Amino acid sequence: MVTAAVIGAGIGGLATALRLRHKGYDVTVFEKNEYAGGKLHAIEQDGYRFDLGPSLFTLPELVLELHQLFPEVVQNFDFKTLDTACHYFWEDGVTFKAPTGTDQFAKEATLVFNEEENILKSYLNNSKSKYNITKSLFLEKSLHRWKTYLSRDTIKAIIKIPFLGISNTLHEQNEQFENPKLTQLFNRYATYNGSSPYSTPGIMSMIPHLEIGLGTYYPEGGMHRISQSLYELAEKVGVKFRFRESVTSINHNQNQATGVTTAQGFYAQDLVVSNMDIYPTYHRLITDIEKPEKTLEQERSSSALIFYWGISKKFPQLDLHNILFSEDYPTEFEYIFKKKELYNDPTVYINITSKMTPSDAPQGCENWFVMINAPGDYGQDWKQLVAEAKADIIAKIHRTLHIDVTPLIETEYILTPQGIEENTSSYRGALYGAASNNKFAAFLRHPNFNGKLKNLYHVGGSVHPGGGIPLCLLSAQIATDMIPPAQ
C-alpha cells in the first residue's frame, strides 16, 4: 500500500489524514504530544472543563464533509445553531446582543447604535458579496499554481479585487458608520486572523458574513469534540497515530521527500505532509533546504493570553461569547503589534461553555475562558505581564460589568504565548501564522506544496489559506486535491 506520513495531529493534520485515507493511502500521523487536536484541546481541573483553544465554530459543513467521506462509519458529532453571535459590552453601559442573520442584526443594531438600517444591511450584503467573489480564489484553491488563474470564476474575482477594499484598511472601511462603537465592533473582525484593523486591508470586511450571515454554532460537548470526533473517525478507518514521537527531520533524496526520522528511527514514506508551523518546519525538519526567507520573515499574527477561571457563581447577563471593549482600540493594537506589550485597558473576551453544556462546571458555577489579544513571544517577562494583565482584566470586568470576580475564582489555569508555542510549535505563539497586515499578505503565505521537494506538502494555520478552524480544514482540502489517489 502507498504510504503517507502526516506530521502533527492538529485540525489540519487530522483532516489531511482522513482525506488521504479516503484516497487509499496507508497513513501514519506523528504527534509530539500525547493527544490529538493541536490547539483544539481541553483540560479538566477541580470539577471544571475548559476548551483550551479556538472557541468560535463557523462553517460546520467543513467538518461534516470529513465525516461524510466514510458514510459506513457511525461517528457522534452534533452541533447547535446559535441565535446570538456575541454579547458586546462597553464601559458606559451600552450593550448589544448581536443576533445572527443579516436582517435581524441590522434591525437590532439600528436600535442600539442609532445607525440607519439600510446602511447596516448594505454593509452586511457587501460582506457577503466579497466573501462569495473571493472564496474560490483565496480560500478554496492554491494561489501558487498557474491553473488556478485560468478559470472563468478566478478571472472574474481578480478583475473585481481592486474594488473590494484591497487598498484601504479595515478601519477606513468601517468609518462609514456614524457611531464609533459600531466601527469598533466591525474592526474586531481583524482579530479573527490575528491582525490589526488599522493595517489589515478592507477586504477583510468579508469576515462578518461568516459569523452573522452564515451562522454561528456550538458543538455538543464543546469545541474539543471537533478534533476528537475527527481523531476517533481516523482511528476507526485505519489511520495510525504515533503519540509522544516528534519528527526530527524530513528525509529526502534527489529533490524528493522519502520519509521522516524520529528518535525511534527512520520511516520510509511515499509522501509527507507537514502540519507543523512553516517556520520550524524549515528551521528544524528541512534545515538543508533553501528557505523562502521573504515568507518566513513575515510579521507574525497576534497571540493570546488566556486565563481559565472556575467561577463560583452564575451570571445570567452573560452569554456563550462575550466581549468587553477597550476604551482606546487604536492604542491597544499599537501595543500589540508595535510595542509588543500588553495595554492596560485590554479588550476582554469571555467564553462560557457551561451556558451550553452545564456539566462543564459544578452546579451554580461557570467556567470562564478569559482571553486578551497579545503579542507573540519576543522575550518579554511573561511572569510580570501575566500578573499585570490579570489585575487589568479584573479591573476591566469590574468597570464594565460591575462584578468583582476576585473572590469568585475557585481554580485557575493560564496559557501564555510561550505556552502556546511549547504546546503547538507555533512560532512565537502566533495563533494564525503570519499576520494579514498588508494587502500582499495572502500571496506571501507559503503554498500547500513544497517548491523544492516533491511529495512534500504543507497544511495548517501558518500556510495558505490561513489560520482558524475553517481555513485549516480548507488547507487540507487544497493540499490533498493535489495528491493523486493511491495506486
N, C-alpha and C positions, 0 to 999 in steps of 0.2 A: 504494500500500500504506500502511496505517496505521502511523505511526512511533512509536517509544518510545526515550527516552534513559535509560540507567542510569548513574548517577554512582558510580563506584568498582567495581573488579573484585575485591573481596573475595569470600568464600564466599557471602555473601548476595546480592551483585550478580550473581555468576555464575549462581546458582540462579534469580534473577529473570529474567535474560536468557534462560535456557533455557525457562522456563515461558512467558514472553511470546512467544518464537519459536514454541513449540508452539501458541500461540493465534493465530498468524498475523501477528504484528507484525514489522515491519522494525526490528530492534533495533541500536542503537549504544551501546557501552559506552565511557565516557570514564574514563581512569585516569591519575593524575599520575605514577605510577611507570612503569618500562619493563617491568614484569612483571605478570602476573595472580596473584591469590591473597590479597592483603592480608597478614594475619598468618600465613597458611599459605604461607610462603615458605621457601627453603632457600639455603644457600651451600656452596661447596666451598673449602677452604683447606688448603694443604700436604698434600694427599692424603687429607683427611678431608671427609666430607659431614655437614652439620648441618641438621636441620629447625629453623627459627628460632622457630616459633610453637607452636600447640597440639600436645600430644603424646599425648593420650588420644583414642581412637576408640571411640565407642559409637553405637548405633542406625545401623548401616551401611545399613539399608533406606532411610533418607532420601536417601542418595547414589545407591543403586541405582534408586530411583524416578525420579530425574532422567535417568539413562541409559535407563531403560525408556520414557521419553517418545518416544524416537526408535529403535524396535527395528530399523529398517533400517540403522542406523549401527553398525558394529563399532568398539567402543572398549575398550581394555585397562584394566580396573580389577579387581584381585583383592585379597583380604584373607584373613588367617588368624584363627582363633579362638584366644584365649589361655586357657591353663589357670590361669595366675597373674595376678590383677588387679594386685597390687602387693606388693613386699617391704618390710616395715617393720622399722626398727632403733631401739633405744633405747641410751643410753649404758651402762646397767647390764648389757648383754649379751643382753637379751631381743630375740628376732627373731620375726617372723611372716610367713610366705609365704602371703599371703591368696589362697585359691583362688576362682575364680568358681563360681557355683552355690550357692543358699541352703543346702542340706543339707550340702554339703561344707564351706562356710565355717563354719557353726555347729559342725560336728563338730571341725574342726581348731582353731578359736578356743577351744573349750571346753578343749582340752588345753593350750594356751599360756597362757590367761588365767584358768584355773580358774573359769570362769563356767558357770552351768547352761545346758545345750544348749537346753532348752525356752525359756529367756528370749531367747537369741540368735535362735532360729527365730521366736519371736513378734515380735521387733523387726523382722526382715527381712520377715516376712509383712505387718506393719503398713506398712512402707516400700512394699511392692508395692501394698497396698490404697490408700494415699494417692496414689500415682502414678496408678493406674487411675481413681480417683474424680475427680481434678483435671485430668488431662492434656487432656481435651477442652475444659475451660473455660480453663485458664491457658496451655496450650501450643499448642493447635490452632485456636483461634478468637480473633477480636478481642474484647477486653474492653470496647471502646469503641463497640459497636453494639448497639442495643436488641434486635435479633432474636437475638443470642447467648443472651440470658437467657430466651427464650421456649420453648426446647426442654426436653423432659422430663429428659434427662440433665443439663442445666445446672442445672435446679431441684433435682434430687437432690444435685448437688455442692454447691450453695450451702447447702442445709439441713445438710449434713454438715461444712462448713468449720469451725464453732466447735469441733468435736470432733477436729480433725485437727492440733492443735498451733499454732493461729494466735496464741494469747495468751501462750504461753511461749516461751523461747528454745530454740535447738537444743541448747545446753549443758544446760539444765534438762531437756530431753527425754532426753538421753543420760546423765544422772546416775543413771539406773535401774541401771546396771551397777556391780557391786561393785569391779571392777578399774579404776582411773583410766586405765590405758593403753588400755583398750577405749573408754572415754569419749573420750579424746583421738583415737583412731583415727576414731571416727564424727564427732567435732567437725570433723575435717579437711574433711569434705564441704562445709562452708560456703565453703571457698575455691574450689569449683567454680563459684560465681557471684560471686567476689570480695568475699565478706562475712566478718563475724566471727561465730563460733559463739556468742559471748556477747551478740549483738544480733539476729542473723537469727532469724526465727520457727521454731518446732519443726516446722512443716510441711515444712521443708527436709530432714527425715529421709527424705523420699521419694527423695532423690538416690542413696543407696547401691544402690537397686534397679536403676538404670540400669547400674551397673558390675558388681554382684555377681549380680543376678537375671537381667538381660537379656544380660549378657556384655560382655567387653572384646575388642577386635580390633586387628589391626595391618595396615595397607595394605601390600601388596607394593611395595617401593621406598620406603617411608616415608610420613609424613603429607603431604608435598608432593604425592604422587600424587593425593590427593583433589582439591585445587584444580586441578592440572594436567590431570587426566582430564576435569574439567568444562570447563576452558578449551579443551582440544583438541576436545571434543564440540561446544562452542558454535561454534568456527570451522568445523567440518565442516558444521553445519546452517545456516550463513549469518549468524551474529551478527558484526557488525563491531566491531573494537576500535581505539580511538584512544589509544595509549600516549603517555606524556610530554605529555599535554594536560589540564591542570587546568581544571575548570569554575570560573569566577569568579562566575557568577550564574545563578540560575534565573529566567528571564523569565516575566512573567505580565501578563495584561490582563483586566480585568473579573472579577477573582477566579478566574482560571483560568490554570494553567501553560501556557505556549505554546512553551517550548523552553529551551535553555541557551546561555550565552555562554562562550567560552574566548578565549585570546589569538589564536586563529586566526579568530574571528568568531562570528556568531550561527547557531545550528542550530535551525530551527523543528521542533517535535515535537508529536505529538498527546497524549502523556503523558510524564511524567518520574518516575523512581523514584530516590530518593537512598539509596545505601548508605553515605553519609558519616555519621560520628558526628553525632547530632542537634544537639549544641551548636554545632559550627562550621557545620552546615547553616544554622541560623538566623543566626548571627553573621557569616557570610561570604557566603552564597549568597542569602538572602532577608532582607536587613537591614531592608527597609522593611515587613515583615510583623510584626504584633503577636506578641511572643514568649510562649510558655507558661512564664512565669517559674518557677512552682512546680515544673514538670517539670525545667527546665534547672538549677535550683538544688539539685537532689537531691545528696546525698553521693555522690561518685564511688566506684566499686569500687576494690579494690586493683590495683596494677600488679605489675611483676616486675623483678627484677634478675637477668640471666642471663649466666653465663659458659659459653662453648663451648670446651671443652678437648680437644685431641688428647692422649690418654694413652698413653704408650709401654709399656703392659703390659696384660695381660688379668686380670680379676678374676672367677673363676667363681662366687664367693659372691654376686655382684650379678645382678640380673635386668634386664628391659627398663625397668620402673618401680620406683624405689626411694625410700623416704622415711626420712630421719634426723630423728627428732622432737626438738624443743626440750624442755629440761627444765622450762621455765616457759611454757606455752602462753598463759595469760591475759596475761602481760606482753608477749609477742611481739605479740599483737593490739592491746594498748594502744598500743604504739609505732607500729604501722602506721596505725591509724585515729585516734588522739587526738594523739599527739606528732608524727605524720608523719615518723618517723625509722625507722632500722633497729635491731633489737635485736641485742645481741652474742652471743646464743645462738639463732640462727635455725633453723627447720625447713628442712632442705635436701632438695630433690627432685633426683634424678639419673636422667636418661633416657638409655639407651644403645641406640641403634637398631642398632649393629653386632652386637648379640646376635642380631638377626633378619635383618639384611642385612649380611653380613660385608664386602662391598665398601665400606661406609661408612667404613672405617678401614684403614690399612695392616696387613699381616699381623702378628699378635702385639700389636696395639694396639686401643684402643677410643675411640669418640667420645662424650665426656661432655657432656650438656646439663645444666648445674648451675644450678638456679633457687632463689631465695628470694622469698617474697612481700614486696612493698614498697609503700610509699605512692605515690600519684601524684606528679607533679612540681609542687611548691608553692614552687619557688625554692631548694631545698636545694643545698648544694655537692656535686654528684654525683661530682666527681673525688675528693674526700675520702671520701665514703661508699663508693665503689667499692673504694678501697684498703683501708678498714677492713673492708668486707664480705668481701673476698677472704681476708684474714687470718683472719676469724672462721669462714668456711666451711672453710678448710683445717684449722683447729684442730678444728672440729666433726667433720670426716671422720676426723681422727686419733684423737680421743677415742672415736668410735663404732665405726669400722671398723679402727682400729689401722693405718692406712695414712698415710704421708707422701707426698702426691701432688705436692708442690712440684717435686722433680727429675724427675717423670714428665710434666710439662706441656710438650708439644712445640710446640703452637700455641695461640693464644687469640684469641677474638673476644668482645666484650662488648656487651650490649644493655641500656640503661637505660630508665627511664620516659620520659626526654627523647627517646631514640632511637625508642621505640615510637610516641610522638606524632608525631615527624617523619616516620616511615615510613608511618603509617596514619591520621593526623589524629584519632586517638582522644584526646579531651580529657583533658589531664593524664596521658596514657599509661595511662588506665584500661583494663583488659583486658575489662571486661564492661559498660561504660557506667556506669549508676548501681548503687550497692551495694543489697543487699536487707536493710539493717539495721533495717528496721521492718516491721510487718505490713501496711502500706499500700503498700509499695514497688511491688508488681506492678501496682497500679491507677494509680500515678503515672507509669509508663513511657509514653513517647509512643506514640500509636497508629500503626498502619501506614498510615494515610491522613492527609492534612493537613486540619485543620478550617477553614482559611482559604482554601486554594487548591484548586479542583477539579483533578482529573487530576494531582495530586502525591501520591506515595506514599513510604513510608519503610520500609527494611529494614535488617537488620544487628543487631549486638550491643547497640546503645545504645537500641533501641526494643523494643516488645513482640514476642516474649515474653522476650527477654534474650540474654545473651552465651553463647559457646561454640558449637562447630560445629553440634550438633543444633538449638539454638534459632535460630541464624542461618538455617539451612535452612528451619525452620518459619516464620520471619518472611517469607521469600519466598513460601511457600505461602499464608500468610494474606493478604498484600498482593495477590498475583495472583488469588486467588479473588474479590477484589472487582472485578477488572477484566474487563469482558466480552470475548469473542473479537473479534478484528479483523474488521470488516465490509468 
